[in-house]
Amino acid sequence: MKQKIKVLVVDDSALIRKILTEGLSKDPYIEVVGDASDPYIARDMIIKHRPHVLTLDVEMPRMDGVDFLRRLMPQYPLPVVMVSSLTQRGKEVTLDALEAGAVDFVSKPTSNIVDGLNSMITELTTKIKLASTANVSHFKDRRKESFKHITSKITGSLTETEHKVIAIGASTGGTAAIREVVDSLPVLSPGIVIVQHMPAGFTKIFAERLDQSAKVKVFEAQSGDKIIPGSVLVAPGGYHMTVNRVGDEYRVVCAEGEKINGHCPSVSTLFHSVAKNVGKNALGIMLTGMGRDGADGMLEMRENGAYNIAQDEESSVIFGMPKVAIEKGAVHEVLSLSNISKKIMNYFER
């Protein structure tokens, strides 16, 4: 018997996911291996189920379909059929999606919904079969090896990777240093939390600019945000950020408070919470910065099983925070800025 085409359905509407799943499953040559409500869940399910074709909604919360495609295709080329609306915006985004690597698209019905849905399912079924034969390998670029590197580990132990946390602290010179580290990481890198000494209002702009250049998705953190693979949470200016464990998930809490070591947000506050709630599943990174903020918290992280890295003096703008952390015995390894991201991925492969 011919192998069934494995399909993953991605749409933020539970109703649409149900309709597409039930409709596509009626075809004897298609197997819907799962559905996802957003790109983050979709990314993990792609690694887990290895679908042959992806159906993707154009507009979704936190990351739209086009943005997801632009991040996915250079790393993991996969035939994609977009499910789009017929609005002007929908048409424009669909064209963007095709340029980003989508194979084809179908439109959601705007009238006569019942007949329209049946017609859409028929069209989608046909286009999925065609898409399953498409060659999208030309979308790979030089970044493919880093994605291949990490997925080879994740495939065997997805849960283990999801539960890793990278905690980064920085001050003077830190914005450029953080950008170099974050920009070099593949889309499926472990979840990252960052404290950069910066006042309120600036951290949001910093996060947005990081997001524009990085393969991972970057946000200014809000209380309750999950720490998940492929995402970066930047502590908001004027708020301390801590990491809590809720069941098998890690989430951040952002709260106003007095300055610690002269700063709010404080690296020490973040690192102490990571030591307590993440322990050996954490990787700590101390980047360039003036003062001593974070050293005590990093030492506690080491005592609780985390592995810690400090930026070296030569590549630091100010060798203050890394130096104090080293002197306290909190650091396992001192690396140049250019070698830190390589070490991150090598460490999580072990």
HUJOWO-V793993 format. One line per field, one symbol per residue. ss: DSSP state (~ for helix, > for strand, _ for the rest). phi: phi as a letter, one per 30 degrees, with the letter a starting at -180 (. if undefined). psi: psi as a letter, one per 20 degrees, with the letter a starting at -180 (. if undefined). A space follows every 50 residues. Layout:
ss: ???
phi: ???
psi: ???
This chain:
ss: ____>>>>>>___~~~~~~~~~~~~____>>>>>>>__~~~~~~~~~~~_ __>>>>>_______~~~~~~~~______>>>>>>___~~~~~~~~~~~~~ ___>>>>_____~~~~~~~~~~~~~~~~~~~_____~~~____~~~~~~~ ~~~~___~~~~~__>>>>>>___~~~~~~~~~~_______>>>>>>____ _~~~~~~~~~~~~___>>>>_____>____>>>>_____>>>>>>>__>> >>>>>____>__>___~~~~~~~~~~~_~~~>>>>>__>_____~~~~~~ ~~~___>>>>>_______>_~~~~~~~_____>>>_~~~~~~~~~~~~~_
phi: .dddddbccbadcdddedddddddddddcbbddlbbcaddddedddddch ddbccbddcbdiadddededddddcbebdbcdcbccdedddddddddddd kddaabcddcbhedddddddddddedddddddcdccddddbddddddded ddddedaddeddccbccbbabeidddddeddddddddcdedbbbccdade jddddddddeddcdddccbddbejddcbeibbccddeibdcbcccbiccc bcbcbdaddchibbdcdeddddddedcchddcbcbcceldjbdjdddddd eddcjdcbbbddddcddbccddddddddidcdbcbdedcddddedddddd
psi: pppqoppppopiphggggggggghihpijpooirqqirhghgghhghgil qhqpppqgprqhorhgggghhgghhmppppoqorrjrgghgghgghhhhi iqgaqqqqqirlgghggggggggggghggghiiqojhiiqaiihhhgggh hhghhhmghghhjqppppqrdpjhghgggggghiqrhkqqqpppopoprq hhhgggghhghhiqhrppqpqqpipqoqqjqppppqpjpqprpqpockqp qqppqqrqqpkjqoqphggghghgggihcijqppporqqqbjphgghhgh gghjiqpqqqqrhhiqgolfgggghghikiphppqqghighghghhgih.
